[in-house]
Every structure is written in structure tokens, then in C-alpha cells.
């Protein structure tokens, strides 16, 4: 019988090897976004894929806006997954919001993690003029985003997906992202977007003692390059790598570049 955690997060195990890699997707996506990297690494690594509650093939009955009112709940889910699968010293590759989710999990139970790799992650999306921090958005920008999502979710998706993907010469990529975005129940998408974009985890960065690699692409509508530099300055054991890729989903738009970079920075 499948455990409640396995069912809740639609967990899939692939590959072989002594080292386990957990791939964690970002907002609007699901575990299928990692297919290029899975194909490259499954012959030499054990791979764990999962969907955050509310996304992909996760158990929607497990979602509640109260339970998932902060990223800490998603971090709890990740740790429960690690306990269920008896995982320790894993390499966690987290896209976008999964970067901070994995950071929060590593602060609670660092022995579970050997290395964190952030792909397009951000500790805060809002600008903070008083602190001289540029996150990329003003509150008015986010309020407009929430209003657009609420007014006509699928119309918002059709406009947001190309901007996030950032490769206008390859419209098929935006269509793929739009498909996974559209598959999310609109009320869940709106609630999760607010949790993500209003979050602020800058204070936790200096507490992270797990070695961390920050992969930063260019022309990322959600995460300016200065955010990657900010994290590298505040996370003690971190390395910032600027990758030759554009947009917020480089593992889809530049899979070979991301796969090659991951292979070079995985710890052994």
C-alpha cells in the first residue's frame, strides 16, 4: 500500500546509484519539468521526483489554504518525504520557490542534505528600499498580478507564461509552461502565488550551513541577477554560477546548459 506521503506528493523513484538527488519544482510547474535532467542522471544517481501539494498529480484533498499559508508547511512536507524514504545526505535541486523550501527544511534537519542547488530562487520578491534590497517587484505590481489572476485566471496564464519563460523565439516552451499553470486549480494558484510573492526569508540565509550552489540565468522576470548575488553574499557556504540561459525556467529552455552545470557542481 502506498503511504500517505507518497500519495500526497505523487512521489516517483528512478535511477540507480549510491547518491540520491531530489528534484523539486517551482510554482506553476510539476515534476515533469525535470525530464531532461532525469534522462541525463538516472543511470548514475538515484532520483526522487515529487509534486508539491496543489500541483501536478499531488493529492488535492491534502491542500488547505490554512495549512499552506507559509513556505514552512512545504518544507515540512519535504522532510516528511525524506523520513518516509529514509533519505539522508541528499543533493536537493530546487527551482524557484523550492529553493527557499529546501533552505527552510535544511535549517530544521540539516543532516538530510549534503548539498542544495538553487535554480532561479529568491528569498524575497518585493523590493525593500529601506534596506537597499532589489527583489524585482513593488507591492503595486504584485497587487495587479493577483487581481489579474482573480479576474480571469486562464487569460493571466496565457500572458504570464511567455514572460516567465523568456524565450520568445521558442513559443512552444511558453505553451508547455502555460499547460502546467492552467492545470492548477485557480483558487489554489492564487493562494500559493500570494504565499510565495509575499514571503521574506532573507533572515534565514546566514543560518544555512549546508553547501549551496546558486544558478542564476539572465532576463529572469521573477529573479533579477542581483538577487542571486545577494544570496551568495549572505549564505555562508555558497557559490554563485551565472549560467548561459535566459528566463525563469532554464532547466526547460536551456536543458543542456543546466544539466552540464549541475554535473560539474554536484558534490561527491
C-alpha positions as CSV (number, residue, x, y, z in Angstrom):
1,X,0.0,0.0,0.0
2,X,1.3,3.4,-0.9
3,X,2.0,5.6,2.1
4,X,0.1,8.8,2.6
5,X,3.2,10.9,1.9
6,X,3.9,9.1,-1.3
7,X,0.3,9.6,-2.5
8,X,0.1,13.1,-1.2
9,X,3.1,14.3,-3.2
10,X,2.9,11.8,-6.1
11,X,6.5,10.6,-5.4
12,X,8.4,8.7,-8.0
13,X,11.7,6.9,-7.6
14,X,14.0,6.5,-10.6
15,X,17.6,5.6,-11.5
16,X,20.3,3.9,-9.6
17,X,23.4,4.8,-7.6
18,X,24.5,5.5,-4.1
19,X,23.9,9.2,-4.2
20,X,20.3,10.5,-4.2
21,X,19.2,13.6,-6.0
22,X,15.8,15.1,-5.2
23,X,14.4,17.5,-7.8
24,X,11.8,20.0,-6.5
25,X,9.8,22.0,-9.0
26,X,8.7,25.7,-8.8
27,X,5.4,27.5,-8.9
28,X,3.2,26.7,-11.9
29,X,5.2,23.6,-12.8
30,X,5.4,20.0,-11.7
31,X,7.9,17.1,-11.6
32,X,7.8,16.7,-15.4
33,X,9.8,19.9,-15.8
34,X,12.9,17.9,-14.8
35,X,12.7,15.3,-17.5
36,X,15.8,16.5,-19.3
37,X,17.9,16.3,-16.2
38,X,16.4,12.9,-15.2
39,X,17.3,11.5,-18.5
40,X,20.9,12.6,-18.0
41,X,21.4,11.5,-14.4
42,X,19.3,8.4,-13.9
43,X,22.0,6.0,-14.9
44,X,24.3,7.1,-12.2
45,X,22.1,8.6,-9.5
46,X,19.0,7.6,-7.5
47,X,16.4,10.2,-8.3
48,X,13.4,11.3,-6.4
49,X,10.6,13.3,-8.1
50,X,7.5,14.8,-6.4
51,X,4.8,17.3,-6.8
52,X,4.1,20.0,-4.2
53,X,0.6,19.8,-2.8
54,X,-1.7,21.6,-5.2
55,X,0.4,20.9,-8.3
56,X,0.7,18.1,-10.8
57,X,-0.6,14.8,-9.6
58,X,-0.5,15.6,-5.9
59,X,-3.5,14.8,-3.7
60,X,-5.6,17.9,-3.9
61,X,-7.6,16.8,-0.9
62,X,-4.5,17.4,1.1
63,X,-4.5,21.1,0.3
64,X,-5.9,23.8,2.5
65,X,-5.1,27.5,2.4
66,X,-4.6,27.5,6.2
67,X,-2.2,24.5,6.2
68,X,-0.2,26.0,3.3
69,X,-0.2,29.6,4.4
70,X,3.6,29.8,4.5
71,X,6.6,28.0,2.9
72,X,7.3,26.3,6.2
73,X,4.5,23.8,5.5
74,X,6.0,22.8,2.2
75,X,9.3,22.4,4.0
76,X,7.6,20.1,6.5
77,X,6.3,18.0,3.5
78,X,9.8,17.7,2.1
79,X,11.1,16.5,5.4
80,X,8.3,14.0,5.8
81,X,9.2,12.7,2.3
82,X,12.8,12.3,3.4
83,X,11.8,10.4,6.5
84,X,9.4,8.2,4.6
85,X,12.1,7.3,2.0
86,X,14.8,7.2,4.7
87,X,16.9,9.8,2.8
88,X,19.9,11.5,4.2
89,X,22.8,13.4,2.7
90,X,20.8,14.1,-0.4
91,X,21.5,16.6,-3.2
92,X,18.4,18.8,-3.5
93,X,17.9,20.7,-6.7
94,X,15.2,23.3,-6.2
95,X,13.7,25.5,-8.8
96,X,12.2,28.9,-7.8
97,X,10.2,28.6,-4.6
98,X,11.7,25.2,-3.9
99,X,15.0,26.9,-3.2
100,X,13.6,28.6,-0.1
101,X,11.5,25.5,0.8
102,X,14.7,23.4,0.8
103,X,16.5,26.1,2.8
104,X,13.8,26.0,5.5
105,X,13.9,22.2,5.6
106,X,17.7,22.2,5.9
107,X,17.6,24.6,8.8
108,X,15.3,22.2,10.6
109,X,17.1,18.9,9.8
110,X,20.5,19.7,8.1
111,X,21.7,16.0,8.2
112,X,19.2,15.2,5.5
113,X,21.1,17.4,3.0
114,X,24.5,17.1,1.5
115,X,24.1,20.0,-0.9
116,X,21.4,22.5,-2.0
117,X,21.3,23.8,-5.6
118,X,19.0,26.7,-6.3
119,X,17.7,27.4,-9.8
120,X,16.1,30.8,-10.1
121,X,15.5,31.1,-6.4
122,X,14.7,34.2,-4.4
123,X,14.4,35.0,-0.6
124,X,12.2,38.0,-1.3
125,X,10.4,39.2,-4.4
126,X,9.4,42.6,-3.1
127,X,11.8,45.5,-3.2
128,X,12.9,46.9,0.1
129,X,14.1,50.4,-0.4
130,X,14.9,50.9,3.3
131,X,17.3,48.0,3.2
132,X,18.6,48.8,-0.3
133,X,17.3,45.4,-1.5
134,X,16.0,44.9,-5.0
135,X,13.7,41.9,-5.3
136,X,12.2,42.9,-8.6
137,X,8.6,43.9,-7.6
138,X,6.8,46.7,-6.0
139,X,3.7,45.8,-4.0
140,X,1.5,47.5,-6.6
141,X,3.0,45.1,-9.2
142,X,2.0,42.1,-7.1
143,X,-1.4,43.5,-6.3
144,X,-2.0,43.9,-10.1
145,X,-0.8,40.3,-10.6
146,X,-3.2,39.0,-8.0
147,X,-6.1,41.0,-9.5
148,X,-5.4,39.6,-13.0
149,X,-5.3,36.1,-11.7
150,X,-8.6,36.6,-9.9
151,X,-10.3,38.3,-12.8
152,X,-9.5,35.7,-15.5
153,X,-7.0,33.1,-14.5
154,X,-6.6,31.4,-17.8
155,X,-6.1,34.8,-19.6
156,X,-3.5,35.6,-17.0
157,X,-1.7,32.3,-17.6
158,X,-1.6,33.0,-21.4
159,X,0.1,36.3,-20.7
160,X,2.4,35.3,-17.8
161,X,3.8,32.1,-19.2
162,X,5.7,33.7,-22.1
163,X,7.1,36.4,-19.8
164,X,8.3,33.9,-17.3
165,X,9.8,31.6,-19.9
166,X,11.6,34.5,-21.6
167,X,12.4,32.8,-24.9
168,X,10.0,34.5,-27.4
169,X,11.7,32.8,-30.4
170,X,10.6,29.4,-29.0
171,X,6.8,29.7,-28.3
172,X,6.4,26.0,-27.6
173,X,8.2,26.5,-24.3
174,X,5.7,29.1,-23.1
175,X,2.9,26.8,-24.2
176,X,4.3,24.0,-22.1
177,X,4.5,26.2,-19.0
178,X,1.1,27.5,-19.7
179,X,-0.3,24.0,-19.8
180,X,1.0,23.1,-16.3
181,X,0.0,26.5,-14.9
182,X,-3.5,26.0,-16.3
183,X,-3.7,22.6,-14.7
184,X,-3.6,24.1,-11.3
185,X,-6.9,24.9,-9.7
186,X,-7.3,28.7,-9.9
187,X,-8.1,29.3,-6.3
188,X,-5.0,27.2,-5.3
189,X,-2.8,29.0,-7.7
190,X,-3.9,32.4,-6.4
191,X,-3.3,31.4,-2.8
192,X,0.1,29.9,-3.5
193,X,1.2,32.9,-5.5
194,X,0.4,35.2,-2.6
195,X,2.3,33.0,-0.2
196,X,5.3,32.9,-2.5
197,X,5.5,36.6,-3.6
198,X,4.8,38.0,-0.1
199,X,7.4,35.8,1.6
200,X,10.6,37.1,3.1
201,X,13.3,34.7,4.1
202,X,16.3,36.9,4.0
203,X,16.9,36.5,7.7
204,X,17.3,32.7,7.3
205,X,20.1,32.9,4.6
206,X,23.0,33.4,7.1
207,X,21.8,30.4,9.2
208,X,22.2,27.9,6.3
209,X,25.3,25.7,6.9
210,X,24.6,23.3,4.0
211,X,26.9,23.9,1.0
212,X,24.8,25.7,-1.6
213,X,25.1,26.5,-5.3
214,X,23.1,29.3,-6.8
215,X,22.4,29.0,-10.5
216,X,21.4,32.4,-12.0
217,X,20.1,32.9,-15.5
218,X,19.7,36.3,-17.2
219,X,16.5,38.1,-18.2
220,X,14.5,36.4,-15.4
221,X,11.3,38.4,-14.9
222,X,10.9,37.0,-11.4
223,X,14.5,36.9,-10.1
224,X,16.9,39.7,-11.1
225,X,20.6,38.8,-11.2
226,X,21.2,41.0,-8.2
227,X,19.1,38.6,-6.1
228,X,21.5,35.7,-6.9
229,X,24.4,37.9,-5.8
230,X,22.5,38.9,-2.6
231,X,22.1,35.2,-1.7
232,X,25.7,34.4,-2.4
233,X,26.8,37.2,-0.1
234,X,24.6,36.0,2.8
235,X,24.7,32.2,2.6
236,X,28.0,31.2,4.2
237,X,29.0,28.2,2.1
238,X,27.6,29.3,-1.2
239,X,28.8,29.6,-4.8
240,X,27.1,31.7,-7.5
241,X,27.1,30.5,-11.1
242,X,25.8,32.6,-13.9
243,X,24.5,30.2,-16.5
244,X,24.2,30.8,-20.2
245,X,20.4,30.8,-20.2
246,X,17.5,33.3,-20.3
247,X,14.2,33.3,-18.4
248,X,12.9,31.8,-15.2
249,X,12.8,28.2,-16.3
250,X,16.3,27.4,-17.6
251,X,16.0,23.7,-17.0
252,X,13.4,23.7,-19.8
253,X,14.7,26.5,-22.0
254,X,18.4,25.6,-21.8
255,X,18.4,22.0,-20.5
256,X,21.8,21.0,-21.8
257,X,23.4,24.1,-20.1
258,X,21.7,23.4,-16.8
259,X,22.5,19.7,-16.9
260,X,26.1,20.3,-17.7
261,X,26.4,22.9,-14.9
262,X,24.7,20.5,-12.4
263,X,27.1,17.7,-13.3
264,X,30.0,20.0,-12.7
265,X,28.8,21.2,-9.3
266,X,27.4,18.0,-7.7
267,X,29.4,17.1,-4.7
268,X,30.7,13.5,-4.4
